[in-house]
Amino acid sequence: MTDLSTAYTAAADAPTGPNVSRVERAQLCDLLDRVGPSAPTLCEGWDTHHLVAHLRGREGSPLRQAVSAIPRLGDRSVHDIVAHHAFSSLVDDVRHGPPRVSVYGLPRLEPILNVIEFFVHHEDVRRAADGWEARDLPRWAENQIWVRIVGLAKLTQRRKPTGLVLERSDATTRARVSNGDDDVVIAGRPSELALHLSGRVAVARVELVGSPDTVAAYTQTLPGS
């Protein structure tokens, strides 16, 4: 059985590897154990206790899942979970994965729903700390993230004022995710593209390529602009 906590280094040169969402889940929980409940995150207003409460609520009962999907109710649910559940027990729950009644545990849906979620939230903790460095993920991990972020971007980026093209900086691969009169190319490793497109603009290591006016129109739509 693969040790998920060391999967990236153990299979660094392998052509394939385990499901990235499972690796990120294990490594995030390891990190949460180390930093404790009061460490900062990139999620505004949340410390690590709030973040793990969000993950636990997201994968909980069908009712809890529905509540967590509504921003105002979801935030209230997070604070309720923090108030009534110890940090360590929440980390254990997340580490062990979703209950059987959760759609997040269905084998075919789990990678679709969780690869980006767990990678980004892992980085929410890592990159909120001083002195962080981007991880050098194996090619197979970047490939899994690429598939998921292209699919997600086609759903979430359709209303941008420009065309958007994602470009891998670690491979000669591009994907158009929205149409427009003029394009902005967002270039970077898939993991960095995932952070940028998930709103972690300040810490994502990507390059925006296009005419000055087109890039400006795109950046005005980003968080913090």
Long-range contacts (C-beta under 8 A, 24 or more apart in sequence): 5-30, 8-135, 8-137, 8-138, 8-141, 11-138, 11-140, 12-138, 13-138, 14-138, 14-140, 15-140, 16-140, 17-138, 17-140, 17-141, 19-110, 19-111, 19-115, 19-144, 20-111, 20-115, 20-118, 20-119, 20-141, 20-144, 20-145, 21-110, 21-111, 21-114, 21-115, 21-117, 21-118, 21-119, 23-141, 24-115, 24-118, 24-119, 24-122, 25-94, 25-95, 25-97, 25-114, 25-118, 26-95, 27-122, 28-94, 28-118, 28-121, 28-122, 28-125, 29-91, 29-94, 29-95, 31-122, 31-125, 31-126, 32-87, 32-91, 32-125, 33-88, 33-91, 35-125, 35-129, 36-87, 37-87, 39-125, 39-128, 39-129, 40-128, 40-129, 41-121, 41-124, 41-125, 41-128, 42-123, 42-124, 42-127, 42-128, 42-200, 42-203, 43-121, 43-124, 46-78, 48-87, 48-125, 49-82, 49-87, 49-90, 50-78, 50-79, 50-82, 51-121, 51-124, 51-125, 52-87, 52-90, 52-91, 52-94, 53-78, 53-79, 53-81, 53-82, 53-85, 53-90, 54-78, 55-90, 55-94, 55-117, 55-118, 55-121, 56-81, 56-85, 56-90, 56-93, 56-94, 57-81, 58-104, 58-117, 59-94, 59-97, 59-98, 59-99, 59-102, 59-104, 59-105, 60-98, 60-99, 60-102, 61-99, 61-101, 61-102, 62-101, 62-102, 65-102, 65-103, 65-104, 111-144, 111-148, 112-148, 112-151, 115-144, 115-145, 115-148, 116-145, 116-148, 116-149, 116-152, 116-194, 116-198, 119-145, 119-191, 119-194, 120-194, 120-195, 120-198, 120-200, 123-195, 123-200, 123-203, 124-200, 127-200, 127-203, 132-203, 134-191, 134-192, 134-205, 135-191, 137-189, 137-191, 139-170, 141-191, 142-168, 142-170, 142-189, 142-190, 142-191, 143-190, 145-190, 145-191, 145-193, 145-194, 146-173, 146-190, 146-193, 148-194, 149-190, 149-193, 149-194, 149-197, 150-175, 150-177, 152-197, 153-177, 153-178, 153-197, 154-178, 156-197, 157-197, 160-218, 160-221, 161-217, 161-218, 161-221, 162-210, 162-214, 162-217, 162-218, 164-218, 166-193, 167-209, 168-193, 169-207, 182-210, 182-211, 182-213, 182-214, 183-210, 183-214, 184-208, 184-209, 184-210, 184-214, 184-215, 184-218, 185-209, 185-210, 199-223
